[in-house]
């Protein structure tokens, strides 16, 4: 007997309801707490998929071919000692060992330029940036002007008449860039310009305010000139030797000093806190607080002091940051950071709270508060932070040729992360007919 159409319709609807119920029951069953997969098992199941993802290709960088007077020639004329080039004049010169102190601290520009010289020595995938000879194939344009070294070589201070040489280099450089069709094409937005010293490029900064700047912090920059949105905070080049054999069986007991500071206490701006801290901390039990300059003997004393201390004090200098923080990191001395406006390198990848302590200025100046906090830290917690500090210290090493995830490669990775926002700004500027409404 044939089935009536109405009965077939009801049966079909009923069948769909049963199927929906079965599916919903299955979902509820899989998601029930008793059957839920652990996070670790989920990660294990996802790893085969992640392994098939191709690695991110290195950033393609075109480097301007500037005359040596803009970069390596200044190394040979350094007043801290001679020499830049070693051996064959066509080889890229080694950083002169005699050019230490403030010039070494801000030599990020040199190491970035060096990283683009011998790409084959980086071991393929280790390189975060590769040099391309065709500017049309480039994603970013590197300007190899040693602006920090220029400030330090040409004149002893900002009122010295010899600083005119620094200004003239900046004027000549800007003339070169303005005539470049690649600068004109992006208004300099995709150009990478190191100015790590707080006084670097000081005469014509406003003319490069759209570029990707490599800075130590934002202490002497206006919001119109520099920001985290487009610029890269790079570490100082440490001046103490790295602690390579820090393998004591009991590292806590191997560091008898509780808190160490050695440096200049007469500073400007936020750095005035150093003098106040000296009055609070000098003479306290377990504290070494010493005035010094970054001379050869002073650096050796600082090296020994950091390696024998559990905590190293890092108050602001003339600007929010200083080389002392990175000396402490490679010495595996847990940094105690006191600065209201500090910006830290690679903070999108590195959690500084895992191996550093942070205090506000008000907390640091409260009598005995800071020392009590340090003394109350359990040994197990200190060892945990010390271990994490050892693990991240390789990210703050500058070397040539660069190595995977060292400071230079980390900086280039930060630059690459800025490129999408750079391209957005470039593309919007090409179609906007009125000032940016946003």
Buried (B, 14 or more C-beta within 10 A) or exposed (E): EEEEEEEEEEEEEEEEEEEEEEEEEEEEEEEEEEEEEEEEEEEEEEEEEEEEEEEEEBBBBBBBEBEBBBBBBBBBEBEBEEBBBEEEEEEBBBBBEEBBBBBBBBBBBBBBBBBBEBBEEBEEEBBBBBBBEEBEEBBBBBBBBBBBBBBBBBBEEEEEEEBEBBBEBBEBBBEBBEEBEBBEBBBBBBBBBBBBBBBBBBBBBEBBBBBBBBBBBBBBBEEEBBEEEBBBBBBBBBBBEBBEEBEEEEBBEEBEBBBBBBBBBEBEBBBBBBBBBBEBBBEBEBBBBBBBEBEEEBBEBBBEBBBBBBBBBBBBBBBBBBBBBBBBBBBBBBBBBBBEEBBBBBEEEBEBEEBBBBBEBEEBBEEEBBBEBBEEBEEEEBEEBBEBBBEBBBBBBBEBBBBEBBBBBBBBBBBBEBBEEBBEBBEEEEEEEEEEEE
